[in-house]
Amino acid sequence: QVQLVESGGGLVQPGGSLRLSCAASGSIFGINTMGWYRQAPGKERELVADITRGGRTNYADSVKGRFTISRDNVKNTVYLQMNSLKPEDTAVYYCYAENYGSPPYKYWGQGTQVTVSS
């Protein structure tokens, strides 16, 4: 089992920045990819960004150039630096960790609210 604890959400004005953190514990030796999904009210959950253990990153088109994902494999923590935030970034952000299984299995955090509003 893997436990994920998120932090860093909150209320920010348009154009502002936030940094989300997600710390993993438990059976972390089998974890490859970590990342973030988000879900806005009335919308489906969508991938925001992910990063492999080796550091390869992937971003949704809507956040490219504004969000940066990074990872500390010693601290077993993944970060999402969010800059130039827009009202449409408002959502609950969920951290996940995926193992090397076949098929891979995703573990989920509890979610953290990000609200972009003036």
SVG drawing of the C-alpha trace seen along z (x, -y; Angstrom):
<svg xmlns="http://www.w3.org/2000/svg" viewBox="-22 -40 39 47">
<polyline fill="none" stroke="black" stroke-width="0.4" points="0.0,0.0 1.0,-3.6 -0.3,-6.6 -0.3,-10.0 -0.6,-13.3 -1.2,-16.5 -0.7,-20.1 -0.5,-23.6 -4.0,-24.3 -5.9,-27.5 -7.4,-30.7 -5.3,-32.8 -6.0,-35.7 -5.8,-35.4 -2.2,-35.6 -1.0,-34.4 1.0,-31.2 0.7,-28.2 2.8,-25.2 1.2,-21.8 3.2,-19.0 2.4,-15.3 4.4,-13.1 4.3,-9.3 4.9,-6.7 4.5,-3.0 5.4,-0.6 7.1,-3.3 9.8,-1.1 7.4,0.0 6.3,-3.4 7.2,-4.7 5.0,-7.6 3.6,-10.3 1.5,-13.2 -1.6,-15.3 -5.2,-15.2 -7.8,-17.8 -11.6,-17.8 -13.7,-20.9 -17.4,-20.9 -19.5,-19.2 -16.4,-18.1 -14.5,-14.9 -11.2,-14.3 -8.3,-15.3 -4.6,-14.8 -2.6,-17.9 0.9,-16.6 3.0,-13.6 6.6,-12.6 8.4,-9.3 11.0,-8.1 13.6,-8.9 12.3,-12.5 10.4,-12.4 7.5,-14.9 4.1,-15.2 1.7,-18.1 -1.8,-18.9 -1.9,-21.5 -3.9,-23.8 -1.1,-24.1 2.0,-24.0 4.3,-27.0 2.5,-27.8 2.8,-24.7 6.0,-22.8 6.1,-19.3 9.1,-18.1 10.0,-15.2 12.4,-14.5 13.0,-10.7 14.8,-10.9 11.9,-12.6 9.4,-10.6 7.6,-13.9 6.2,-15.3 5.5,-19.0 3.4,-21.1 4.4,-24.7 1.5,-26.6 2.1,-30.1 -0.1,-32.5 -3.2,-30.9 -6.5,-31.4 -10.1,-31.0 -10.4,-27.9 -7.7,-26.3 -10.1,-26.1 -10.6,-22.5 -9.8,-19.8 -6.3,-18.6 -5.5,-14.9 -2.1,-13.5 -1.5,-10.0 1.3,-7.4 1.4,-4.5 3.3,-1.3 5.2,0.9 2.4,3.5 0.9,5.0 -1.4,3.3 -0.2,0.4 -2.2,-0.4 -2.9,-4.0 -2.9,-5.2 -4.7,-8.5 -4.4,-11.3 -7.4,-12.9 -7.4,-16.0 -6.7,-19.6 -8.9,-22.5 -7.4,-25.2 -9.6,-28.3 -8.5,-31.1 -10.7,-34.1 -10.6,-37.8"/>
</svg>
